[in-house]
Amino acid sequence: MKYYLDLFSPETAKAFENSNKDVSGFRISRKAYINNQNIGPGDKLICYVTRIQRFVGILEVKSKSYIDNTPIFTKDYDPFILRFKVGPIVWLPLEKAIPIHEDRVWNNLSFTKNLPKDSKNWTYNVFSSPRLWPKEDCIFLEKALLEQAQTLFDYPFSDDDQKKLKTQKIRINEKKEVSVSIPDEEQEEKEQVVLSDKEQRNSILVQTKLAQIGERLGLKIWLPNSDRDDLLPRLKSGVSYAASVC
């Protein structure tokens, strides 16, 4: 039995909470990793909520992976189609989920205990999921989450948490709105991928085309900080790029 990280956004955590809580899903791009790790029945998933940085639950894997595009985690197009049957060992409401910066957690996890609380040097550990996690850390978290399920100690949302919990909407046409989320600076800095000159040029061209489409639709456009100097000269002056588009 091994432990793996399972990332949720606040939105997908709420969707899971409102479901039968018997399926967890990942992007199809993680198929090779899942097959290489041979994730299956008996393994456990440590569930972490991004943006608000909280541990929300433990799920036990009940099946091998399979593909199903039935919407669960989003109302329309659900990208988390590589799925497992799961059984919740513990699942907490978001306001009861344990913040990673809570003293007991921060001072015990192997990748945070030697860091100041304002450090971001631990965030590579929550960059993608599923991801194999240190067993001792996970045993500690499982015990802490089970105890929290009994006490249900309240961890009030800070003002910053409240902002990150808000789902913004953009109007596609007269009849339809879609929800969007804006990556925060921490998410941008989690992992810097080194690209070749050719890959960088291709990346800029693709991002430019997508931004131009959004621009023509009258949408606000979000651009990665690291690429804005290259992208903005290619777009019309006055483009609003601080907000999210997709």
N, C-alpha and C positions, 0 to 999 in steps of 0.2 A: 504494500500500500504506500502510495506517494501522495504528497500534497502539491496542488497547483494553484496559482493565482487565477482568479476569475474577476475580471474588471467589469464594473457596471457604471454607467452614468447615473445621476439622480433620476433621469427619466426612465431608463431601462430597469433600474431597481424598483421603481414604483410599478412599472408594467409587470415585472416578475411577481411582485407582492400581490397584484390584483389578478394574477393568473392562478392556475392550479398548483403552481410551484413545483412542477414535476419535469420541467425542461429548462436546460441552460444552453445558450447558443454562442457560437463564435463565428468570426468571418471565415469565408472559404479559404482565404490566404493562409490560414493556420493549419490547413489539412496535413501538409507534409510534417509539420512539427508534431501534431497529434499522433500521426501514424508512427513517426520515429520514436516517440515516447511510449507508444502502445498504451495510451490512456484508456482505462476501462473500468469495469465494475470493481468496487472496493476503494478506488482512489477518491481523494477528497479535494474539494475546491474551496479555497479561502476567498471569500467575496469582499471586494474592496470597492468603495464608491469614489470615483474621480471627482475633481473639483472641490468637494467638501471633505475629501481625504479621511474617510471613515471605513472601519471594518463593520460589515453589516450581517455577515452570516457564514455558515459552513454548509456545503452541500456534499452529499455522498453520490458518486457516480454509480448509476444502476445499469448502464448499457454501454456498448461500443458506440462510436460516433456514427451518425447517419445524416443525410441531407433532407431537409424539409423547409420549404419556403412559406409555409402558412404563417401569416403575421402574428407575432406574439409580443415582440419588444418594441415595435413601432406599428402605427395603425395601417400604413399602406405598405410601401416597399420595406421589407425587413432584411437588413444585411446579415443578420446573425443566423444563417441557415445551416451551419455545420453544428449539429446538436447532439446532446446527450440526454437520456432520461436520468433524472436526479431525484434524490429525496432529501429534504431539508433536515439537517441535524439541529440547526438553529437559524432563525431568520428574525431580525430585529426591525422595528420601524426606524426610519432614518433619524428621527430625533433621539432615538435610544442607541443608535450605532456608535461604536467606540472610535473617537478621533485618534489618528496615529500620533498626534502631539500630546495626548494624555500621558502624564508622567509615567504611570505604570507600564504603558506600552512602549513609549519612546525609549525608556531606560533599560528595556529588556530585549528589544529586537536587535539582532546582530548587526544590521546595516544602519541603525540610527543611534545606538546607545553611546557611541563615541563622538557624536556630532552635536553642535549647538542647534537649538530648535529653529533658528532662522536659516539653516543650511538647506540647500536643494541637492546636495550630493547623494541623496538616497533615492531620488525620483526615477532613476534608471530601472529600479526594481519594480516599478509599476508602469512600465512603458508599453507592455503588450501582454495579452493573455490568450490561451493558457500559458503559464510559465512555471517551471519547476521551482519550488521554494524550499529553503532550508527546513528540514523536518523539525528541528528543535524550536524554531520560531513559530511554526504552525501548530505544534502541540501546545505551546504557551498561548497562542491566540485562540485556539479551540477552547481551552479551559476558561480563558477570560470571557469569551462570548457566551459560553454556557452559564457562567456565573451571572453575567449581565442579563441573560434571559430570565433569571430568577429574581434579581433585584430591580431590573428595569430603571436603573439610575438615569436621570435625565441629563443630556448634554445639549443645552440650548444652542440654537443656531446664532452665530455672530452676525453682525450686519453684513460682513463680507460673504458669509455662507448664504444669507438670504438673497443677495445679488446673484450668486452662482446658481441658486435653485430656480431662479426665474427663467422660464422658457419664453424666448422671443418668437414672434410670428412675422412672416412676410406674406404679402398677398400676391399670388401667382396670377389670378384673374378675378373677375367680378364675383365669382362663386367660391373660390378656393383659397384657403390660407394654409401654409405649412409651418411647422415649428422648426426653429433652428437653434443651435447653441454656438456660442462664441468660445473658441479655445482661449484659455488664459495664458499669460506669459510663461508660467511654469510648464504647461503642456508643450509649448514651443521649444523649451530648453531641455526637455528630457533627454533627447538623444540627437546629436548632430551627426548626420550621415555624410561621409566624404564622397563626393562625386567627381568623376573625371570631367575635364573641360567639355567634352562632347555631351556627357550626361547633363551637365549644368545647363548648356545651351538648349538642349531638348526640353528640359524641365521648365525653363523660362518661357519657351515658345508655347508649350501646352498651357501653362498658367496664364499667359497673355491671352490666348484664345478664349479660355474659360471666363476671364475677367471681362473681355470684350462682349461676350454673350450676356453676362450679367449687366454690364453697362447699358447695352441696347435695350434690355428689358426694364431698365430704370431701377435696378436693385442696388442696394448698398453692398459693397464688396469687401471681404476680408482677405488680406494678403499677409503671408508670413513676414515677420520683421526682417528676417535675413535676406529676403528677396525683393523688398520694396524698392531699393535703390535701382535695381535692374528693371522692375516691372513698371513703375510709375511713369517713366519717360515714354513708354510705349502706349500709354493710355491717355485719354483726353484730360486736359487740365481740369481740376476741380472735382475729380472723382472722389467719392467718400469711401475710404477703405478701412475705417476703424471698426465697422460692424461686420456681421456674418452674412453670407449669402447662401450657403448650402451646407 
